[in-house]
């Protein structure tokens, strides 16, 4: 009997049990993919899985955001899995390289850091709902020494300060620019203790 072609995807969802908001959401993602394997790709169903990454600099004091041309908002880099891709992490890393020009990033934690599903408006065409698998990736240097690159899809990119509050682990989201996707502040609030738990 051959190996499951979606083995990598299911293995990563198993590792998402420690991701925010918790193991119940990881189970829902797994059930979606088990019930509809085609949901791994945009063409498979209006409700499908995607991959993205919150990229931090080496000290963890900045996050990289991109201006999403289609959605008209600031958000972390990410997108759809391409044909043949079955690893959410590899897809997220590809998207990061394409959208902000960074590679050789360190994954923080054993697997995905956040699972987040959201509905989409008409600007996204046939895509009705994204179930996003989000990783926390760390750049090898500080933001000041790590330039970001723009792309056709992300015409503007920037490092945004994400400083500790009162020694941490909580961090300030006060520096998020106007037009940031609404769920970003709550996502960063969930990621702050996740980052602290996997930092030396």
TORKOL-4160 file (C-alpha; in steps of 0.2 Angstrom, whole numbers, padded with zeros to 4 digits, m for minus):
200
<pt num="1" X="0000" Y="0000" Z="0000"/>
<pt num="2" X="0007" Y="0017" Z="m0005"/>
<pt num="3" X="0011" Y="0031" Z="0006"/>
<pt num="4" X="m0003" Y="0044" Z="0008"/>
<pt num="5" X="0001" Y="0059" Z="m0004"/>
<pt num="6" X="m0005" Y="0071" Z="0009"/>
<pt num="7" X="0006" Y="0063" Z="0023"/>
<pt num="8" X="0016" Y="0079" Z="0025"/>
<pt num="9" X="0001" Y="0090" Z="0027"/>
<pt num="10" X="m0007" Y="0078" Z="0040"/>
<pt num="11" X="0010" Y="0077" Z="0050"/>
<pt num="12" X="0011" Y="0096" Z="0051"/>
<pt num="13" X="m0007" Y="0097" Z="0057"/>
<pt num="14" X="m0003" Y="0084" Z="0071"/>
<pt num="15" X="0011" Y="0096" Z="0076"/>
<pt num="16" X="m0002" Y="0110" Z="0076"/>
<pt num="17" X="m0009" Y="0104" Z="0093"/>
<pt num="18" X="0001" Y="0117" Z="0102"/>
<pt num="19" X="m0004" Y="0131" Z="0090"/>
<pt num="20" X="m0016" Y="0144" Z="0095"/>
<pt num="21" X="m0031" Y="0143" Z="0097"/>
<pt num="22" X="m0028" Y="0125" Z="0103"/>
<pt num="23" X="m0030" Y="0106" Z="0099"/>
<pt num="24" X="m0048" Y="0107" Z="0095"/>
<pt num="25" X="m0044" Y="0119" Z="0080"/>
<pt num="26" X="m0031" Y="0107" Z="0074"/>
<pt num="27" X="m0043" Y="0093" Z="0074"/>
<pt num="28" X="m0055" Y="0103" Z="0064"/>
<pt num="29" X="m0042" Y="0106" Z="0051"/>
<pt num="30" X="m0037" Y="0088" Z="0050"/>
<pt num="31" X="m0056" Y="0083" Z="0048"/>
<pt num="32" X="m0058" Y="0096" Z="0034"/>
<pt num="33" X="m0043" Y="0089" Z="0024"/>
<pt num="34" X="m0048" Y="0071" Z="0028"/>
<pt num="35" X="m0066" Y="0074" Z="0021"/>
<pt num="36" X="m0060" Y="0084" Z="0006"/>
<pt num="37" X="m0042" Y="0081" Z="0001"/>
<pt num="38" X="m0044" Y="0093" Z="m0014"/>
<pt num="39" X="m0046" Y="0107" Z="m0001"/>
<pt num="40" X="m0027" Y="0107" Z="0000"/>
<pt num="41" X="m0028" Y="0118" Z="m0016"/>
<pt num="42" X="m0037" Y="0133" Z="m0022"/>
<pt num="43" X="m0045" Y="0124" Z="m0036"/>
<pt num="44" X="m0052" Y="0110" Z="m0025"/>
<pt num="45" X="m0066" Y="0119" Z="m0016"/>
<pt num="46" X="m0072" Y="0137" Z="m0011"/>
<pt num="47" X="m0066" Y="0133" Z="0006"/>
<pt num="48" X="m0048" Y="0127" Z="0006"/>
<pt num="49" X="m0032" Y="0128" Z="0016"/>
<pt num="50" X="m0018" Y="0140" Z="0014"/>
<pt num="51" X="m0001" Y="0143" Z="0022"/>
<pt num="52" X="0008" Y="0159" Z="0029"/>
<pt num="53" X="0021" Y="0164" Z="0041"/>
<pt num="54" X="0023" Y="0178" Z="0053"/>
<pt num="55" X="0042" Y="0183" Z="0050"/>
<pt num="56" X="0051" Y="0191" Z="0065"/>
<pt num="57" X="0069" Y="0198" Z="0065"/>
<pt num="58" X="0083" Y="0189" Z="0075"/>
<pt num="59" X="0079" Y="0198" Z="0091"/>
<pt num="60" X="0061" Y="0196" Z="0089"/>
<pt num="61" X="0058" Y="0214" Z="0090"/>
<pt num="62" X="0050" Y="0217" Z="0073"/>
<pt num="63" X="0038" Y="0208" Z="0061"/>
<pt num="64" X="0038" Y="0209" Z="0042"/>
<pt num="65" X="0021" Y="0214" Z="0034"/>
<pt num="66" X="0016" Y="0215" Z="0016"/>
<pt num="67" X="0003" Y="0226" Z="0008"/>
<pt num="68" X="m0009" Y="0214" Z="0000"/>
<pt num="69" X="m0014" Y="0221" Z="m0017"/>
<pt num="70" X="m0030" Y="0211" Z="m0019"/>
<pt num="71" X="m0036" Y="0213" Z="m0002"/>
<pt num="72" X="m0029" Y="0231" Z="0001"/>
<pt num="73" X="m0023" Y="0227" Z="0018"/>
<pt num="74" X="m0007" Y="0224" Z="0028"/>
<pt num="75" X="m0004" Y="0206" Z="0032"/>
<pt num="76" X="0009" Y="0192" Z="0035"/>
<pt num="77" X="0016" Y="0184" Z="0019"/>
<pt num="78" X="0007" Y="0169" Z="0013"/>
<pt num="79" X="m0005" Y="0161" Z="0000"/>
<pt num="80" X="m0011" Y="0145" Z="m0008"/>
<pt num="81" X="m0001" Y="0129" Z="m0010"/>
<pt num="82" X="0004" Y="0126" Z="m0028"/>
<pt num="83" X="0000" Y="0110" Z="m0037"/>
<pt num="84" X="0011" Y="0096" Z="m0030"/>
<pt num="85" X="0015" Y="0105" Z="m0014"/>
<pt num="86" X="0009" Y="0095" Z="0002"/>
<pt num="87" X="0019" Y="0104" Z="0015"/>
<pt num="88" X="0012" Y="0119" Z="0023"/>
<pt num="89" X="0029" Y="0124" Z="0030"/>
<pt num="90" X="0037" Y="0123" Z="0013"/>
<pt num="91" X="0023" Y="0133" Z="0005"/>
<pt num="92" X="0024" Y="0146" Z="0018"/>
<pt num="93" X="0043" Y="0147" Z="0016"/>
<pt num="94" X="0041" Y="0149" Z="m0003"/>
<pt num="95" X="0028" Y="0163" Z="m0001"/>
<pt num="96" X="0040" Y="0172" Z="0011"/>
<pt num="97" X="0054" Y="0171" Z="m0002"/>
<pt num="98" X="0043" Y="0177" Z="m0016"/>
<pt num="99" X="0034" Y="0191" Z="m0006"/>
<pt num="100" X="0048" Y="0198" Z="0005"/>
<pt num="101" X="0064" Y="0190" Z="m0002"/>
<pt num="102" X="0069" Y="0181" Z="0014"/>
<pt num="103" X="0075" Y="0163" Z="0015"/>
<pt num="104" X="0085" Y="0152" Z="0027"/>
<pt num="105" X="0073" Y="0156" Z="0041"/>
<pt num="106" X="0072" Y="0147" Z="0058"/>
<pt num="107" X="0056" Y="0140" Z="0062"/>
<pt num="108" X="0051" Y="0144" Z="0080"/>
<pt num="109" X="0042" Y="0129" Z="0088"/>
<pt num="110" X="0039" Y="0112" Z="0082"/>
<pt num="111" X="0026" Y="0116" Z="0069"/>
<pt num="112" X="0012" Y="0128" Z="0065"/>
<pt num="113" X="0010" Y="0142" Z="0078"/>
<pt num="114" X="m0007" Y="0148" Z="0073"/>
<pt num="115" X="m0022" Y="0141" Z="0064"/>
<pt num="116" X="m0035" Y="0154" Z="0058"/>
<pt num="117" X="m0050" Y="0152" Z="0047"/>
<pt num="118" X="m0058" Y="0168" Z="0039"/>
<pt num="119" X="m0071" Y="0171" Z="0026"/>
<pt num="120" X="m0066" Y="0182" Z="0010"/>
<pt num="121" X="m0075" Y="0195" Z="0001"/>
<pt num="122" X="m0079" Y="0196" Z="m0018"/>
<pt num="123" X="m0062" Y="0203" Z="m0022"/>
<pt num="124" X="m0055" Y="0185" Z="m0020"/>
<pt num="125" X="m0066" Y="0178" Z="m0033"/>
<pt num="126" X="m0070" Y="0160" Z="m0031"/>
<pt num="127" X="m0061" Y="0159" Z="m0015"/>
<pt num="128" X="m0074" Y="0160" Z="m0001"/>
<pt num="129" X="m0065" Y="0154" Z="0015"/>
<pt num="130" X="m0047" Y="0152" Z="0019"/>
<pt num="131" X="m0041" Y="0140" Z="0033"/>
<pt num="132" X="m0024" Y="0146" Z="0035"/>
<pt num="133" X="m0009" Y="0137" Z="0043"/>
<pt num="134" X="0003" Y="0150" Z="0050"/>
<pt num="135" X="0021" Y="0147" Z="0055"/>
<pt num="136" X="0032" Y="0158" Z="0066"/>
<pt num="137" X="0049" Y="0161" Z="0056"/>
<pt num="138" X="0064" Y="0170" Z="0062"/>
<pt num="139" X="0076" Y="0179" Z="0051"/>
<pt num="140" X="0095" Y="0177" Z="0054"/>
<pt num="141" X="0098" Y="0196" Z="0058"/>
<pt num="142" X="0090" Y="0211" Z="0065"/>
<pt num="143" X="0078" Y="0221" Z="0055"/>
<pt num="144" X="0090" Y="0235" Z="0053"/>
<pt num="145" X="0102" Y="0223" Z="0044"/>
<pt num="146" X="0089" Y="0213" Z="0035"/>
<pt num="147" X="0081" Y="0222" Z="0020"/>
<pt num="148" X="0065" Y="0216" Z="0013"/>
<pt num="149" X="0061" Y="0215" Z="m0006"/>
<pt num="150" X="0044" Y="0219" Z="m0014"/>
<pt num="151" X="0035" Y="0209" Z="m0027"/>
<pt num="152" X="0021" Y="0211" Z="m0040"/>
<pt num="153" X="0008" Y="0204" Z="m0027"/>
<pt num="154" X="0016" Y="0214" Z="m0012"/>
<pt num="155" X="0021" Y="0231" Z="m0019"/>
<pt num="156" X="0025" Y="0238" Z="m0002"/>
<pt num="157" X="0034" Y="0228" Z="0013"/>
<pt num="158" X="0040" Y="0234" Z="0029"/>
<pt num="159" X="0047" Y="0229" Z="0046"/>
<pt num="160" X="0035" Y="0234" Z="0060"/>
<pt num="161" X="0041" Y="0236" Z="0078"/>
<pt num="162" X="0035" Y="0223" Z="0090"/>
<pt num="163" X="0042" Y="0227" Z="0107"/>
<pt num="164" X="0041" Y="0219" Z="0124"/>
<pt num="165" X="0029" Y="0226" Z="0137"/>
<pt num="166" X="0035" Y="0227" Z="0155"/>
<pt num="167" X="0048" Y="0213" Z="0152"/>
<pt num="168" X="0037" Y="0202" Z="0142"/>
<pt num="169" X="0031" Y="0190" Z="0137"/>
<pt num="170" X="0017" Y="0201" Z="0131"/>
<pt num="171" X="0022" Y="0213" Z="0117"/>
<pt num="172" X="0014" Y="0229" Z="0110"/>
<pt num="173" X="0004" Y="0230" Z="0094"/>
<pt num="174" X="0003" Y="0249" Z="0094"/>
<pt num="175" X="0015" Y="0250" Z="0079"/>
<pt num="176" X="0004" Y="0241" Z="0067"/>
<pt num="177" X="0000" Y="0252" Z="0052"/>
<pt num="178" X="m0017" Y="0259" Z="0048"/>
<pt num="179" X="m0025" Y="0246" Z="0036"/>
<pt num="180" X="m0018" Y="0231" Z="0045"/>
<pt num="181" X="m0029" Y="0215" Z="0043"/>
<pt num="182" X="m0041" Y="0216" Z="0058"/>
<pt num="183" X="m0035" Y="0199" Z="0066"/>
<pt num="184" X="m0017" Y="0204" Z="0066"/>
<pt num="185" X="m0016" Y="0211" Z="0084"/>
<pt num="186" X="m0025" Y="0196" Z="0092"/>
<pt num="187" X="m0014" Y="0185" Z="0082"/>
<pt num="188" X="0002" Y="0193" Z="0088"/>
<pt num="189" X="m0005" Y="0193" Z="0106"/>
<pt num="190" X="m0006" Y="0174" Z="0104"/>
<pt num="191" X="0011" Y="0173" Z="0097"/>
<pt num="192" X="0020" Y="0183" Z="0110"/>
<pt num="193" X="0019" Y="0169" Z="0124"/>
<pt num="194" X="0022" Y="0156" Z="0110"/>
<pt num="195" X="0038" Y="0164" Z="0105"/>
<pt num="196" X="0043" Y="0166" Z="0123"/>
<pt num="197" X="0040" Y="0148" Z="0127"/>
<pt num="198" X="0052" Y="0143" Z="0113"/>
<pt num="199" X="0066" Y="0156" Z="0116"/>
<pt num="200" X="0082" Y="0152" Z="0125"/>
